[in-house]
Amino acid sequence: MPSYSGSDGTPLHYDDHGPADRPPVIVLAGGAARHPDYLGDLAGLTGRHRLVVPHLRGVGRSPAGPSGSYWDQADDLDELRRHLGRDRLVIAGHSAGTRLATAYAARFPERVAGLALITPPATHLVDTPPDAEELIARRRGEPVFDAAAAAAKAGPDLSGAEAFAAWFRVCAPLGYAAWGPAEQAHAAVGEFALPAMVAFFSVPPPADFAARLGRVTAPVLVVAGAEDCLTGLAPVVALAGLFPAGRAEVLPKCGHYPWVERPDEFRLVLDEYLSLVEVDHHLG
């Protein structure tokens, strides 16, 4: 497995998928601190694009360290940029991975060639009223879903890794627009690293976080699931408006994992976007 030196010299690992002759797309897994195995090949994107998937601090093959917050790990991403020999990066983040992606964009806007934010939690960045509860209300009456909603409302059990994993298994249906065999199989992939999760969220968002994103001039794509009960819909769509060149794409009948639930539509949207930013003649 390839590795690079993080901001403090710690060896950090990453997976490298797809054509080696294509510009790298940095893919940041969510969770937070979920093993990136759950991303799979992102609905076949590795057939046309080179996806570089870091194991964030304390996750997978990468050791934990004193700088495990999403804000500090932006420095690690910049070291990865240097390691890959790029002037700027195309970054795609999913869920909590979008917090690290936007932290990098806020801190190093001139080093972003493209930003794809896939089902990003956005209420810490926009004033748009959350609507997740409205989406949840439409699903009431499904026993498995009702149990998931109740567990999510009660909050995670952080007493240990096994307790958290048990809580997540109950909550998992909340992340999908349907709960069939494919969704159930996907939900079982990708373990969480609880200490790394706690470290990831160990700092509050800076007061000017949202304002800083207005300095990102690169094209930004926000992908929302129309039935994402984890993030809601309205705040996710509103997030695109923080970027001068931002746009939102809403996938119907889709929850939090669009490459699992709407693979064809997801692949088309991401392939078009990535092809656009990869041919940017300014991309280093």
N, C-alpha and C positions, 0 to 999 in steps of 0.2 A: 504494500500500500504506500503511495507517495506521501511525502510529508514536507512541511516547511517550518521555519522558525517563527513562533508567535512574537508578539511585541516585547515579551520579556525573555526571549530566547528559548522558550519551551517548545519542543518538537510537537507539532500539531498535524494531524493526519487528514487526508481527504480522499474521496473516491473520484475517479476520472472516467467518465463514460462517454461513448460516442466518438465521432470522427476526430482524430487527433489534429487534422489540418484545419479545423474550424476554430474561430475565436471562442474562448471559454465563456460560458455562462455560469456564474456562481449561483448555486442553488442552496438556499438556507432553509433547513427543516424547522418545523414548529414544535409544539409541545406545551410549554417550552421544554427543551432538553429531551426530546424524543429521538430515538435512533433513526437516522434517515432512511433505513430500509423501507419504511412505510410509504416513501415516495415512489418506489418502484422505478419504472422508466418514464414516469410522467406521461402515460398514454402514448408511448412510442416516440417521444421527442428525441430520445437518444439516437434514433435512426438518422436524423438530419443535423443535430446540434450536439456540440461538446458540452456536457454538463459536469462541472466541477462541484462536488458536494462536500463541504467541510464537515468533519466531525467536530462540533463545537466543544469548548472546554468542559471536560468532565463527562463527555458523551462518546460512546463507542471506543475508538482507539486513542482518543485524545485525553491526556490527563487533565485533572482539575488544576486550578491555579488561583492566585489571589485576585485576579482581575476577571472574574467570571460574569460580570453584569453585561447586559446587552450593550450598554453605552461604551464600556471598556473594550468589549470584543470587536468593536469597530476598528480599533487599532490592529487587531489580528487580521481583519479583512484587508487592511491596507498593506500589511506584510505579505499576505497572499497575493495581492496585486503585483507587488514587486517581484515575488518569487516567480510568477507567471510571465513576467516581462511585459506587462501592459501599462499604458499610460492611464487608461480609464477602464472601468468595469461595467459589464452588463450583469445585473443582479436580479434574481428571481427568488422571492421569499414566500413561504406559506405560513399562514396563521401567525403564531408568535415569532416565527422567523422574519416576518415583515417588520417587527419592531427593531431587530438588528439591522435589517436592510435600510429602514428609514433613519436609524441612528447614523449609519455610514453616510447616507445622503445628506443629512443635516450637518454633519461634521466636515465632509469632504465633497461638497456639491460639484466642484469642478472635475472630480475624478469619476463621475457617474456618466456612463454612456447610455444607459437604459435601466429602467427599474420596472419589474413586473411584480405586483403585489397581489397574491392569490388569497382570497377570502381573509383579508386582514382585519383583526380587531381594530376599531378606529375611534371608539368613544373617548380615548385619551387625547385625541388630536382634533376632533371636530365637535361643534356644538349641536349638531343635528340630534334631536331626541332619539334615544334607542328604541328600536321596534322589535327586538327579539321576543319579548313577551307576547306580542301580537301574533307572531309566527308560531310560537309554541301553543297558543290558545287554539289555533286552527287544527292542531294535531291531537287535541285532547280526546280521550276515549280509546286510544290504542294502549293496552295494558303495558307493553314493553316500553313504549314512549313515555307514558305517564310515570313509570318508575324511574326512567332516566331523568325526566324533568325534576322530579322530587329530589333525587340524589344530587343533581347539579345545584339546585337551590340550597340544599343543606351545606354544600361546599365540600372540598376535598379533605380526605383524611391524610394528614401529613406526618403521622406518627411513624411511618416506615414505608419502605418500598412496596412490600406486599399489600399493605393496607391501601396505599394509593392506587396500586394496580387493580385491586378489587373494586374500588370506587369508580375508576375509569371504565371498567368493564360494564358496570351498571349504567353509566352515563353515555356510553358509546352511541346508542341509537339516536341521541339528540343531534349528532353531527351529520346525519344523512337524511335525505328526503324520503328514502324508503329503507327498509331493514330486511333485505333479502340475502341470499347466500353470498353474493359478491361483497356486499357491504360488511356482513359478519366476518368473512374471511379477512378483509382488509383491516378491520378494527383490531384483529388479533396480532397484527404485525407492528413491530417498533416499540421496544421497551423504553420506559422513561427512566432518566437518571435523576432521582429526587434531589440530591444535594446540588446538582448543577442547575436544576430548575429554580431552587430557592436563590442561588447565587445570581441567576439570570435576571430576576426581578428585584434584586437587592438595592437598586437605586430608583428614585422616582423620576418621571420624565422631567426634563428641564422646562422651565416656564415658557421659554421661547421655541420649544420644539417645533410646533406647527408653523410658526413664522419662518423658521430657517428653511423649511421645505420649499418655500417660495423662491429660493435661490437655485433650485434644481432646474436647469433649462433642458435637460435631456427628456426624451419622450418617456412618459410613465403610463403603464397600463395597470388598471385595477380590475381584477376579476372577482365578481360577486356571485354567490349562489342565491337564487330567488327565494329559496326556502332554508337558508342557513340560520338555524335556531341558536347557534353559538355566537355569531357576530351580529345578527340582524341584517337588514338590507340597506336601509336608508343611510346610516352612518358610513357604511362601506362605499356606497356610491358617492357620497359627499366628499370622501377623502380625495378623490381624483381632482376635485376643485382646488386643492391646496397647491397643486403643481401647475406652472404656466403651460406645460404641454401634457397635461394629464387627461385621460379619458377612462371611462368605466364600461365594462362589458358585463351584462347580467345574463347568466345562464339559467334557463327555466328548469323547473323540476330538479333542482340541484341544491345540495346542502353545502357542507364545509370542505368536501373532497372532490372537486370537479373532475379530476382525471380518473376517478373511480366511477362516478355517477353519470357523467356526460363526457366520456372519453373522446368521441369524435369532435364534438363542438369545442372542447377544451384544446385538443391538439390543433385544430384549425386556427383558433384565436391566437394561441401562443406561437405557433409556427409562423403566422403572418407577422406578428409583432417582432419576434426574434430575428426573422429574416431581414426586416427593416433596419433594426439597430445594428445588426452584424455587418451590413454593407455600408454603414456610415463611414465616409472616407476619413473622418476625424478619429475613428476608433483606433486607439494605440495598441 
